[in-house]
């Protein structure tokens, strides 16, 4: 379930654009007005606002936002203002071009491939080609070493059936194949990569259930028992994003705010990317796992306009 609160009735795109233009004028930017408008519009409505702003004022709203805002607030608002496919393409490119290639960066690719619809993944790949004059697969091959490269390329090339269809003859058989590869600590095994890449989410969830029933531990537990490297983490994230994306994003949010300092990039990505999908479920998973409120954790670890924007996406009345 989504968390954003869309007003009723929704102002016209022209009305929103007029208010945004006023928010950019004067001695200072009215950040609160920007939050009130953009933070309470869905993707289709934000696109209408971008298009209308360009038509009315012959300026790109994205360019104006970039010039008027700053810091983590600007980054979060820009992510939200982008078309979702363009946003994820840019996030993927940023992750691949990072000098670090840890799970923090590379899990972004897995999220796009395994926690999104097949149609969205195709749209991201198209946007990536358009924006960067190369394919997502080519950049993975260029910037990620084996064996992680093999897994990521297979996942982003996937186009899964998106209907709730399960072949009852496959889960037990494929659970055994996965178990054999995991016991052998071959997480880049052809059969394992193939099963995780081509089967629809409902089919895989049944396979993961059979795995636990037949072998006594959940598949993610056995994967992490193989080691603590990037490959093990990537495959575990793929399993979580397929089986229960809310569990994965709850962990991303927790990891971004615990310890010394806050990982604002990960926190913004998780909240922005799931606010229109399942952030309500992420919030519930966070409470179940940590016995504390995700909203309170975000409030405690952020401040100013950045905090207000994230809380607006979480459904607060700011």
N, C-alpha and C positions, 0 to 999 in steps of 0.2 A: 504493500500500500504506500502511496505517495504521502508526503508530509506538507507540501506547499499548500498554502491557502489562497485560492483564486477568488477575488471579490465577485460579488453578484449584485448588480450586473457588472460586466467587464467594460471599462471605458473603451472607446474606439482607439485604434492605433494612432490616429491623428491627435486625439486628446492626450494620449500618453507621450507622444513625441513633443507636443507643445510644452508639457510639464517638464520633460527631460531637458529641453532646450533652456528653459528658465532656470533649471537647477544648475546648469553649466555657466550661467551668466552672473555678472556682479563681481563683488570683491572676493568671493569664495564659493566653492562648489557646495551645493546642498546635497551632501551624501545621503542624508536620511530620505530625501525624496527619491533618489535613485534606488535605494533599497526598497522603498514602499512600492515602486512601480515594477522594476525588473524582478525583484524577489518574489512577486506574487503573480507571475505570468508563466504559463507552460511553454514548451518549446515552439509550438505552432504560433502562439501569440507573440513570443519574442521575435520570431522571424518576421511577422507582420510589422512589428515595431521597427526592426532594422530596415526593412524595405521601404516603409513609409518615411522614415527619417531621411533616407537617401533621396527619395523623391521630393520631399518638402524643402530640404535645406542643401541638397547637393553635397552632402558630407556623409562619410561613413560613421555610423554610431560607434562602431568598434574603435575607430581611430580617435574619436572624441573621448570615449571612456578611457582609453590608454593615456591620453594627454592630460586628462583632468584628475585621474585617481593615482594612487601610489601604493607601494608596499604589498603586503599579503592581501589587503582588501582589493586592490586592483587585480591581482592575479585571480582571486576567487570570482570576482564579478566578470572578468573577461572569459573565464571558463564557462560560466553560466550563460553569458551572452552569445557565445558561439553556437552555431548549429551543432547538435550532439555528435554527428559523425565527424565534423571538422574538429571539434574539441578532442575527441578520442584520437584522431589522426595526429594532432599536434602533441598530445600527451605521449603517444607511442614514439614519435620522432624524438621528443625530448629525452625519453628514457633510453632510446638506442644511442643517441649522441652523447649521453653522459659519460664522463671518464670512468665513473664507477659502473660496474655491471653486477651489483648485488641484487638480492631478491627484492629489495625496496624499489629498485628501478624496473627490473624485468617482470615483476608481477603485474605491472600495468598492461603488458601485452597479453598475459593470461586472462586478466579480467575482461579485456575487450573480446577475446576469442571465446571465453567459456561462461561469462556471466551476462552476455548480451544475446539478443535474438540473432538468428542467422542473417536476417535482412539487414540488421544494424551492422554486423561484421562486414558484409559486402559493401555497405555504404561507407564505412570507415576505410576500407581498402581503396575504393574509388577516390575518396577525398585525399587519401595519402598520395596517390599517384598525381592528382591534380595539384596539390600543394608543393610537393617536393621533387617532382619529375623523376621519380623512381618508385618502385613498388615496396610495400611493407616487407614482403618476403626478401627482396634484394637487400634491403637495409639490415634485416636480421642476419642474413648470411655474411654481410660485410662487417658487422659490428659485434656479433656474438659467436663465441667459439663453441666447438663441439664438446660434449654431446647435447648441451642445452639448446644449441641452434636447431638441431634435428627436431626436438620436441616442439619448440616455438613455431617453426615453419609449418609443421604438420597441423598444429592447432589453428593457425591463422588461415590456412588454406581450406579449412573445413567449411562445408555448408550442410548443416544438420537438418534433418526433417524436424519441423517445429510443432507437430501435432502429437497428442498424447497416445502414441502407438507403441505397444510393447510386444515383442515376439517372446512368448513364454519359454521357448526352447533354448534361448541364448544365454540368459543370466548365469545359470550354473556353469555352463561350458566356459563362458568368457571370464567368470570369476576365477576359475581354475587357471586359465591362461595368465591372468593378472597375478595370481598368487605365485605361480611358477617363476615369473619374471622377477617379482619382488623378493622372493626367497633367494634367488640367484644374484640379487643386488644388481640387476640389469634394467635400470629404469628407462633406458633408451631402447629397450627391446622392441623389435618391429611389431610384434603382436600387441604389446602394451600400448605403444604409441598409436597404432591403428585403431584399437578399440576406443581409446580416449578421444580420438579425433573424429571418428565417423558416426558413432552411435548418437541417437537423440538423447536428450537429457532424461526423459522418463525411462528409457531403456537402461541407461547407465545407473540411474538410481536403484533400479531393481537389481542390477548386477552388484552394486556396492552392498545392498542388503543381503544378497546371497553370500557374498564374500564374508561378511561378519558372522552370518549364521553358520557357515561351513567351517570357518577357520578360527573363530573365537575372538578375533580382534577386528576393529574397523580397518579399512584399507589405508586410511591416512596414518593410523598408528604404525602399521607395518612399514609404510613408506619411510616415515621418519626414523624408524629403527635401522634403516639402511645406512644412515649417515647424516651429517649436518651440512652438507654442501649445497651449492646453488641448485644442482639438478634435483636433489631430493625435495628442496623447498618448492621448486617450480612445479613438480608433479603433484605435490600435496596441495598447492594452491589451485591447480587445475581441478583436482578432485573436489575441493571445497566449493569452488565457483560453480561446478556442475551440480553438486549434491545439495548445497545450502549456501547460496551466495551471501545471505544475511550473516552467516557465521564468519565468513571471510572478511566482510567489510566491517563487522564489529571488531574483529581482531586488528584490522588496519587502523581504525579509529583509536582503539586502546593503545596500540604501539606508538601512535603519533603523539600521544599526550602523557604517557607515563615516563618516569625518569627525569633526567635533567634536560630542560628545554623542550620545545614543541616542534614537531615536524609539520609545519603548516602546509607544505605542498601535499603531503599524503592526506592530512585531515581535510583540506579543501577538496581534493579529488574524490574522496570517499563520499562526502556529503553532497557535493554538486552532482556527481554522476548517479547517485541513487535517490535523490530527492523526488524525482518523478516516477520512480520504479517501486522500490521496496524499503525506503528508509524507516518506515514505521516498524517493519519486521526487524531491521537492523537494530533499532532502538530497543525492541523487546529482547533480542538475542543478547545485546550488551548488558541489559539488566540481569538477565538469567545467568550469564557467565560471571558477572562481576558484583552482583548484588548492590549495584549503585546505578545512579541515573547518568545516562550518556549526556543528556542536556546539561546537567550540573558540571560534568567533567569538561565539556566544551566551554561553558561560562567561566570556569575556574582557570582555564589555560589560554584564553584569548581575551582580547580587549578592544574597545573602541568600535569603529565602524565595521571592522572585520568580524568581531563577535556578533554585532547586530545583524550582519548579513547572513552569517551561518545560522543564527537562531531563527531568522526569518524563513530560511529554507527548511528548518526543522519545524516550522509551523507556529512559531511564537508571534505574538502581536507586538511588534516593535514600533 
